[in-house]
Amino acid sequence: MVSEETMMFRFGAEENKAAKIIRESCASMEKKGYNPINQMVGYLLSGDPTYVTSYEDARKKIRQLERDEILEELIRFYLGKKA
């Protein structure tokens, strides 16, 4: 049976985890003198984790998230939405 209702997709509790990891990773990049916006764009477009510094385990942390999770959190933040 095919439903005519639109399905909703949510990450649930992972949203807070994503926001925390993004903030921590960007802070580590800033401490090392990198522009975190440029570095995150490079990572999101290429998938190459070397755009994220290994300082303070930022690279390891950011790789805990899928790139689509990062994009979702960034768009949610930009639009001012909580869930």
Jmol script that loads the backbone (N, CA, C; Angstrom):
load data "model"
ATOM      1  N   MET A   1       0.834  -1.178   0.000  1.00  0.00           N
ATOM      2  CA  MET A   1       0.000   0.000   0.000  1.00  0.00           C
ATOM      3  C   MET A   1       0.884   1.248   0.000  1.00  0.00           C
ATOM      4  N   VAL A   2       0.607   2.184  -0.871  1.00  0.00           N
ATOM      5  CA  VAL A   2       1.377   3.416  -0.992  1.00  0.00           C
ATOM      6  C   VAL A   2       0.682   4.519  -0.204  1.00  0.00           C
ATOM      7  N   SER A   3       1.444   5.175   0.626  1.00  0.00           N
ATOM      8  CA  SER A   3       0.908   6.265   1.438  1.00  0.00           C
ATOM      9  C   SER A   3       1.064   7.586   0.696  1.00  0.00           C
ATOM     10  N   GLU A   4       0.081   8.442   0.805  1.00  0.00           N
ATOM     11  CA  GLU A   4       0.134   9.767   0.192  1.00  0.00           C
ATOM     12  C   GLU A   4       0.727  10.806   1.144  1.00  0.00           C
ATOM     13  N   GLU A   5       1.031  10.388   2.374  1.00  0.00           N
ATOM     14  CA  GLU A   5       1.583  11.298   3.365  1.00  0.00           C
ATOM     15  C   GLU A   5       3.072  11.497   3.133  1.00  0.00           C
ATOM     16  N   THR A   6       3.546  12.705   3.378  1.00  0.00           N
ATOM     17  CA  THR A   6       4.965  12.993   3.278  1.00  0.00           C
ATOM     18  C   THR A   6       5.668  12.447   4.506  1.00  0.00           C
ATOM     19  N   MET A   7       6.729  11.712   4.276  1.00  0.00           N
ATOM     20  CA  MET A   7       7.490  11.150   5.389  1.00  0.00           C
ATOM     21  C   MET A   7       8.465  12.201   5.899  1.00  0.00           C
ATOM     22  N   MET A   8       8.709  12.180   7.197  1.00  0.00           N
ATOM     23  CA  MET A   8       9.661  13.106   7.802  1.00  0.00           C
ATOM     24  C   MET A   8      10.878  12.325   8.279  1.00  0.00           C
ATOM     25  N   PHE A   9      12.032  12.904   8.046  1.00  0.00           N
ATOM     26  CA  PHE A   9      13.283  12.277   8.446  1.00  0.00           C
ATOM     27  C   PHE A   9      13.929  13.137   9.510  1.00  0.00           C
ATOM     28  N   ARG A  10      14.281  12.538  10.644  1.00  0.00           N
ATOM     29  CA  ARG A  10      14.909  13.288  11.744  1.00  0.00           C
ATOM     30  C   ARG A  10      16.080  12.507  12.301  1.00  0.00           C
ATOM     31  N   PHE A  11      17.081  13.247  12.743  1.00  0.00           N
ATOM     32  CA  PHE A  11      18.241  12.635  13.358  1.00  0.00           C
ATOM     33  C   PHE A  11      18.076  12.468  14.859  1.00  0.00           C
ATOM     34  N   GLY A  12      17.079  13.100  15.441  1.00  0.00           N
ATOM     35  CA  GLY A  12      16.838  12.973  16.875  1.00  0.00           C
ATOM     36  C   GLY A  12      17.941  13.581  17.709  1.00  0.00           C
ATOM     37  N   ALA A  13      18.455  12.807  18.648  1.00  0.00           N
ATOM     38  CA  ALA A  13      19.461  13.291  19.596  1.00  0.00           C
ATOM     39  C   ALA A  13      20.786  13.622  18.917  1.00  0.00           C
ATOM     40  N   GLU A  14      21.014  13.114  17.725  1.00  0.00           N
ATOM     41  CA  GLU A  14      22.268  13.358  17.020  1.00  0.00           C
ATOM     42  C   GLU A  14      22.447  14.838  16.652  1.00  0.00           C
ATOM     43  N   GLU A  15      21.368  15.605  16.616  1.00  0.00           N
ATOM     44  CA  GLU A  15      21.469  17.013  16.264  1.00  0.00           C
ATOM     45  C   GLU A  15      22.367  17.764  17.241  1.00  0.00           C
ATOM     46  N   ASN A  16      22.212  17.526  18.519  1.00  0.00           N
ATOM     47  CA  ASN A  16      23.041  18.193  19.512  1.00  0.00           C
ATOM     48  C   ASN A  16      24.489  17.751  19.394  1.00  0.00           C
ATOM     49  N   LYS A  17      24.691  16.484  19.114  1.00  0.00           N
ATOM     50  CA  LYS A  17      26.038  15.958  18.931  1.00  0.00           C
ATOM     51  C   LYS A  17      26.701  16.627  17.732  1.00  0.00           C
ATOM     52  N   ALA A  18      25.973  16.766  16.638  1.00  0.00           N
ATOM     53  CA  ALA A  18      26.526  17.386  15.436  1.00  0.00           C
ATOM     54  C   ALA A  18      26.930  18.830  15.705  1.00  0.00           C
ATOM     55  N   ALA A  19      26.060  19.588  16.349  1.00  0.00           N
ATOM     56  CA  ALA A  19      26.361  20.991  16.642  1.00  0.00           C
ATOM     57  C   ALA A  19      27.611  21.104  17.512  1.00  0.00           C
ATOM     58  N   LYS A  20      27.709  20.246  18.505  1.00  0.00           N
ATOM     59  CA  LYS A  20      28.866  20.276  19.410  1.00  0.00           C
ATOM     60  C   LYS A  20      30.154  19.955  18.658  1.00  0.00           C
ATOM     61  N   ILE A  21      30.122  18.934  17.829  1.00  0.00           N
ATOM     62  CA  ILE A  21      31.318  18.533  17.079  1.00  0.00           C
ATOM     63  C   ILE A  21      31.734  19.628  16.104  1.00  0.00           C
ATOM     64  N   ILE A  22      30.773  20.241  15.422  1.00  0.00           N
ATOM     65  CA  ILE A  22      31.088  21.315  14.481  1.00  0.00           C
ATOM     66  C   ILE A  22      31.739  22.483  15.224  1.00  0.00           C
ATOM     67  N   ARG A  23      31.153  22.889  16.340  1.00  0.00           N
ATOM     68  CA  ARG A  23      31.717  24.007  17.121  1.00  0.00           C
ATOM     69  C   ARG A  23      33.135  23.691  17.595  1.00  0.00           C
ATOM     70  N   GLU A  24      33.331  22.498  18.153  1.00  0.00           N
ATOM     71  CA  GLU A  24      34.653  22.123  18.666  1.00  0.00           C
ATOM     72  C   GLU A  24      35.693  22.049  17.547  1.00  0.00           C
ATOM     73  N   SER A  25      35.326  21.468  16.431  1.00  0.00           N
ATOM     74  CA  SER A  25      36.257  21.333  15.316  1.00  0.00           C
ATOM     75  C   SER A  25      36.629  22.691  14.747  1.00  0.00           C
ATOM     76  N   CYS A  26      35.650  23.570  14.608  1.00  0.00           N
ATOM     77  CA  CYS A  26      35.927  24.917  14.092  1.00  0.00           C
ATOM     78  C   CYS A  26      36.798  25.705  15.062  1.00  0.00           C
ATOM     79  N   ALA A  27      36.574  25.542  16.348  1.00  0.00           N
ATOM     80  CA  ALA A  27      37.409  26.220  17.350  1.00  0.00           C
ATOM     81  C   ALA A  27      38.853  25.736  17.247  1.00  0.00           C
ATOM     82  N   SER A  28      39.043  24.447  17.043  1.00  0.00           N
ATOM     83  CA  SER A  28      40.396  23.901  16.895  1.00  0.00           C
ATOM     84  C   SER A  28      41.076  24.456  15.649  1.00  0.00           C
ATOM     85  N   MET A  29      40.322  24.581  14.562  1.00  0.00           N
ATOM     86  CA  MET A  29      40.894  25.136  13.331  1.00  0.00           C
ATOM     87  C   MET A  29      41.313  26.591  13.531  1.00  0.00           C
ATOM     88  N   GLU A  30      40.478  27.358  14.237  1.00  0.00           N
ATOM     89  CA  GLU A  30      40.818  28.756  14.516  1.00  0.00           C
ATOM     90  C   GLU A  30      42.084  28.852  15.365  1.00  0.00           C
ATOM     91  N   LYS A  31      42.188  28.002  16.382  1.00  0.00           N
ATOM     92  CA  LYS A  31      43.376  28.013  17.252  1.00  0.00           C
ATOM     93  C   LYS A  31      44.651  27.759  16.466  1.00  0.00           C
ATOM     94  N   LYS A  32      44.543  26.950  15.416  1.00  0.00           N
ATOM     95  CA  LYS A  32      45.713  26.634  14.597  1.00  0.00           C
ATOM     96  C   LYS A  32      45.934  27.647  13.480  1.00  0.00           C
ATOM     97  N   GLY A  33      45.075  28.681  13.414  1.00  0.00           N
ATOM     98  CA  GLY A  33      45.269  29.743  12.441  1.00  0.00           C
ATOM     99  C   GLY A  33      44.561  29.536  11.111  1.00  0.00           C
ATOM    100  N   TYR A  34      43.701  28.543  11.028  1.00  0.00           N
ATOM    101  CA  TYR A  34      42.952  28.291   9.798  1.00  0.00           C
ATOM    102  C   TYR A  34      41.618  29.041   9.820  1.00  0.00           C
ATOM    103  N   ASN A  35      41.090  29.338   8.654  1.00  0.00           N
ATOM    104  CA  ASN A  35      39.753  29.900   8.534  1.00  0.00           C
ATOM    105  C   ASN A  35      38.787  28.710   8.519  1.00  0.00           C
ATOM    106  N   PRO A  36      38.024  28.507   9.600  1.00  0.00           N
ATOM    107  CA  PRO A  36      37.181  27.315   9.676  1.00  0.00           C
ATOM    108  C   PRO A  36      36.094  27.249   8.606  1.00  0.00           C
ATOM    109  N   ILE A  37      35.632  28.392   8.133  1.00  0.00           N
ATOM    110  CA  ILE A  37      34.612  28.382   7.079  1.00  0.00           C
ATOM    111  C   ILE A  37      35.212  27.793   5.801  1.00  0.00           C
ATOM    112  N   ASN A  38      36.361  28.303   5.398  1.00  0.00           N
ATOM    113  CA  ASN A  38      37.016  27.787   4.198  1.00  0.00           C
ATOM    114  C   ASN A  38      37.353  26.310   4.328  1.00  0.00           C
ATOM    115  N   GLN A  39      37.843  25.930   5.495  1.00  0.00           N
ATOM    116  CA  GLN A  39      38.238  24.537   5.707  1.00  0.00           C
ATOM    117  C   GLN A  39      37.031  23.598   5.677  1.00  0.00           C
ATOM    118  N   MET A  40      35.931  24.013   6.306  1.00  0.00           N
ATOM    119  CA  MET A  40      34.726  23.173   6.303  1.00  0.00           C
ATOM    120  C   MET A  40      34.136  23.064   4.906  1.00  0.00           C
ATOM    121  N   VAL A  41      34.140  24.152   4.152  1.00  0.00           N
ATOM    122  CA  VAL A  41      33.646  24.095   2.770  1.00  0.00           C
ATOM    123  C   VAL A  41      34.498  23.113   1.966  1.00  0.00           C
ATOM    124  N   GLY A  42      35.801  23.199   2.114  1.00  0.00           N
ATOM    125  CA  GLY A  42      36.694  22.268   1.421  1.00  0.00           C
ATOM    126  C   GLY A  42      36.389  20.828   1.786  1.00  0.00           C
ATOM    127  N   TYR A  43      36.197  20.574   3.065  1.00  0.00           N
ATOM    128  CA  TYR A  43      35.885  19.215   3.520  1.00  0.00           C
ATOM    129  C   TYR A  43      34.534  18.741   2.991  1.00  0.00           C
ATOM    130  N   LEU A  44      33.521  19.597   3.089  1.00  0.00           N
ATOM    131  CA  LEU A  44      32.183  19.198   2.657  1.00  0.00           C
ATOM    132  C   LEU A  44      32.115  18.958   1.156  1.00  0.00           C
ATOM    133  N   LEU A  45      32.819  19.759   0.370  1.00  0.00           N
ATOM    134  CA  LEU A  45      32.792  19.582  -1.080  1.00  0.00           C
ATOM    135  C   LEU A  45      33.605  18.380  -1.549  1.00  0.00           C
ATOM    136  N   SER A  46      34.742  18.153  -0.912  1.00  0.00           N
ATOM    137  CA  SER A  46      35.654  17.110  -1.397  1.00  0.00           C
ATOM    138  C   SER A  46      35.544  15.790  -0.640  1.00  0.00           C
ATOM    139  N   GLY A  47      35.145  15.863   0.629  1.00  0.00           N
ATOM    140  CA  GLY A  47      35.152  14.663   1.466  1.00  0.00           C
ATOM    141  C   GLY A  47      36.539  14.337   1.997  1.00  0.00           C
ATOM    142  N   ASP A  48      37.508  15.185   1.708  1.00  0.00           N
ATOM    143  CA  ASP A  48      38.890  14.962   2.143  1.00  0.00           C
ATOM    144  C   ASP A  48      39.060  15.470   3.577  1.00  0.00           C
ATOM    145  N   PRO A  49      39.261  14.568   4.535  1.00  0.00           N
ATOM    146  CA  PRO A  49      39.355  14.977   5.942  1.00  0.00           C
ATOM    147  C   PRO A  49      40.591  15.810   6.276  1.00  0.00           C
ATOM    148  N   THR A  50      41.572  15.864   5.366  1.00  0.00           N
ATOM    149  CA  THR A  50      42.762  16.658   5.671  1.00  0.00           C
ATOM    150  C   THR A  50      42.481  18.157   5.659  1.00  0.00           C
ATOM    151  N   TYR A  51      41.293  18.574   5.241  1.00  0.00           N
ATOM    152  CA  TYR A  51      40.906  19.982   5.364  1.00  0.00           C
ATOM    153  C   TYR A  51      40.675  20.352   6.827  1.00  0.00           C
ATOM    154  N   VAL A  52      40.479  19.354   7.681  1.00  0.00           N
ATOM    155  CA  VAL A  52      40.240  19.583   9.113  1.00  0.00           C
ATOM    156  C   VAL A  52      41.511  19.219   9.865  1.00  0.00           C
ATOM    157  N   THR A  53      41.962  20.116  10.711  1.00  0.00           N
ATOM    158  CA  THR A  53      43.182  19.876  11.476  1.00  0.00           C
ATOM    159  C   THR A  53      43.037  18.666  12.401  1.00  0.00           C
ATOM    160  N   SER A  54      44.145  18.012  12.648  1.00  0.00           N
ATOM    161  CA  SER A  54      44.131  16.909  13.614  1.00  0.00           C
ATOM    162  C   SER A  54      44.325  17.419  15.044  1.00  0.00           C
ATOM    163  N   TYR A  55      44.616  18.713  15.179  1.00  0.00           N
ATOM    164  CA  TYR A  55      44.799  19.339  16.491  1.00  0.00           C
ATOM    165  C   TYR A  55      43.548  19.124  17.343  1.00  0.00           C
ATOM    166  N   GLU A  56      43.750  18.729  18.584  1.00  0.00           N
ATOM    167  CA  GLU A  56      42.668  18.457  19.542  1.00  0.00           C
ATOM    168  C   GLU A  56      41.666  17.412  19.019  1.00  0.00           C
ATOM    169  N   ASP A  57      42.147  16.512  18.169  1.00  0.00           N
ATOM    170  CA  ASP A  57      41.318  15.440  17.591  1.00  0.00           C
ATOM    171  C   ASP A  57      40.143  15.954  16.767  1.00  0.00           C
ATOM    172  N   ALA A  58      40.262  17.174  16.214  1.00  0.00           N
ATOM    173  CA  ALA A  58      39.168  17.751  15.432  1.00  0.00           C
ATOM    174  C   ALA A  58      38.812  16.879  14.230  1.00  0.00           C
ATOM    175  N   ARG A  59      39.817  16.358  13.545  1.00  0.00           N
ATOM    176  CA  ARG A  59      39.562  15.518  12.363  1.00  0.00           C
ATOM    177  C   ARG A  59      38.831  14.246  12.762  1.00  0.00           C
ATOM    178  N   LYS A  60      39.275  13.635  13.834  1.00  0.00           N
ATOM    179  CA  LYS A  60      38.634  12.404  14.318  1.00  0.00           C
ATOM    180  C   LYS A  60      37.178  12.678  14.709  1.00  0.00           C
ATOM    181  N   LYS A  61      36.956  13.799  15.369  1.00  0.00           N
ATOM    182  CA  LYS A  61      35.603  14.156  15.800  1.00  0.00           C
ATOM    183  C   LYS A  61      34.687  14.395  14.603  1.00  0.00           C
ATOM    184  N   ILE A  62      35.157  15.193  13.644  1.00  0.00           N
ATOM    185  CA  ILE A  62      34.302  15.564  12.517  1.00  0.00           C
ATOM    186  C   ILE A  62      33.952  14.339  11.669  1.00  0.00           C
ATOM    187  N   ARG A  63      34.843  13.359  11.651  1.00  0.00           N
ATOM    188  CA  ARG A  63      34.579  12.148  10.867  1.00  0.00           C
ATOM    189  C   ARG A  63      33.572  11.222  11.540  1.00  0.00           C
ATOM    190  N   GLN A  64      33.178  11.534  12.769  1.00  0.00           N
ATOM    191  CA  GLN A  64      32.105  10.776  13.426  1.00  0.00           C
ATOM    192  C   GLN A  64      30.755  11.080  12.779  1.00  0.00           C
ATOM    193  N   LEU A  65      30.702  12.190  12.047  1.00  0.00           N
ATOM    194  CA  LEU A  65      29.467  12.620  11.399  1.00  0.00           C
ATOM    195  C   LEU A  65      29.558  12.382   9.893  1.00  0.00           C
ATOM    196  N   GLU A  66      28.438  12.071   9.293  1.00  0.00           N
ATOM    197  CA  GLU A  66      28.360  12.023   7.840  1.00  0.00           C
ATOM    198  C   GLU A  66      28.282  13.461   7.348  1.00  0.00           C
ATOM    199  N   ARG A  67      28.756  13.706   6.147  1.00  0.00           N
ATOM    200  CA  ARG A  67      28.729  15.074   5.638  1.00  0.00           C
ATOM    201  C   ARG A  67      27.300  15.613   5.528  1.00  0.00           C
ATOM    202  N   ASP A  68      26.333  14.743   5.220  1.00  0.00           N
ATOM    203  CA  ASP A  68      24.947  15.225   5.139  1.00  0.00           C
ATOM    204  C   ASP A  68      24.432  15.652   6.510  1.00  0.00           C
ATOM    205  N   GLU A  69      24.917  15.027   7.577  1.00  0.00           N
ATOM    206  CA  GLU A  69      24.536  15.448   8.936  1.00  0.00           C
ATOM    207  C   GLU A  69      25.072  16.846   9.229  1.00  0.00           C
ATOM    208  N   ILE A  70      26.298  17.107   8.782  1.00  0.00           N
ATOM    209  CA  ILE A  70      26.906  18.416   8.988  1.00  0.00           C
ATOM    210  C   ILE A  70      26.118  19.474   8.225  1.00  0.00           C
ATOM    211  N   LEU A  71      25.802  19.176   6.974  1.00  0.00           N
ATOM    212  CA  LEU A  71      25.033  20.122   6.170  1.00  0.00           C
ATOM    213  C   LEU A  71      23.663  20.391   6.784  1.00  0.00           C
ATOM    214  N   GLU A  72      23.012  19.346   7.263  1.00  0.00           N
ATOM    215  CA  GLU A  72      21.703  19.530   7.888  1.00  0.00           C
ATOM    216  C   GLU A  72      21.804  20.447   9.100  1.00  0.00           C
ATOM    217  N   GLU A  73      22.805  20.225   9.928  1.00  0.00           N
ATOM    218  CA  GLU A  73      22.966  21.059  11.118  1.00  0.00           C
ATOM    219  C   GLU A  73      23.278  22.506  10.745  1.00  0.00           C
ATOM    220  N   LEU A  74      24.103  22.714   9.729  1.00  0.00           N
ATOM    221  CA  LEU A  74      24.429  24.070   9.297  1.00  0.00           C
ATOM    222  C   LEU A  74      23.203  24.797   8.754  1.00  0.00           C
ATOM    223  N   ILE A  75      22.382  24.102   7.984  1.00  0.00           N
ATOM    224  CA  ILE A  75      21.165  24.717   7.444  1.00  0.00           C
ATOM    225  C   ILE A  75      20.170  24.993   8.560  1.00  0.00           C
ATOM    226  N   ARG A  76      20.044  24.048   9.493  1.00  0.00           N
ATOM    227  CA  ARG A  76      19.145  24.246  10.637  1.00  0.00           C
ATOM    228  C   ARG A  76      19.570  25.491  11.423  1.00  0.00           C
ATOM    229  N   PHE A  77      20.853  25.616  11.674  1.00  0.00           N
ATOM    230  CA  PHE A  77      21.366  26.778  12.402  1.00  0.00           C
ATOM    231  C   PHE A  77      21.095  28.063  11.632  1.00  0.00           C
ATOM    232  N   TYR A  78      21.375  28.052  10.342  1.00  0.00           N
ATOM    233  CA  TYR A  78      21.190  29.237   9.499  1.00  0.00           C
ATOM    234  C   TYR A  78      19.734  29.685   9.495  1.00  0.00           C
ATOM    235  N   LEU A  79      18.826  28.727   9.430  1.00  0.00           N
ATOM    236  CA  LEU A  79      17.398  29.046   9.401  1.00  0.00           C
ATOM    237  C   LEU A  79      16.826  29.293  10.791  1.00  0.00           C
ATOM    238  N   GLY A  80      17.621  29.040  11.837  1.00  0.00           N
ATOM    239  CA  GLY A  80      17.180  29.287  13.197  1.00  0.00           C
ATOM    240  C   GLY A  80      16.195  28.263  13.714  1.00  0.00           C
ATOM    241  N   LYS A  81      16.269  27.039  13.215  1.00  0.00           N
ATOM    242  CA  LYS A  81      15.344  25.987  13.609  1.00  0.00           C
ATOM    243  C   LYS A  81      15.996  25.071  14.644  1.00  0.00           C
ATOM    244  N   LYS A  82      15.208  24.588  15.561  1.00  0.00           N
ATOM    245  CA  LYS A  82      15.723  23.669  16.579  1.00  0.00           C
ATOM    246  C   LYS A  82      15.515  22.214  16.193  1.00  0.00           C
ATOM    247  N   ALA A  83      14.485  21.875  15.488  1.00  0.00           N
ATOM    248  CA  ALA A  83      14.274  20.478  15.072  1.00  0.00           C
ATOM    249  C   ALA A  83      13.311  20.367  13.928  1.00  0.00           C
TER     250      ALA A  83
END
end "model"
wireframe off; spacefill off
backbone 0.3
color backbone group
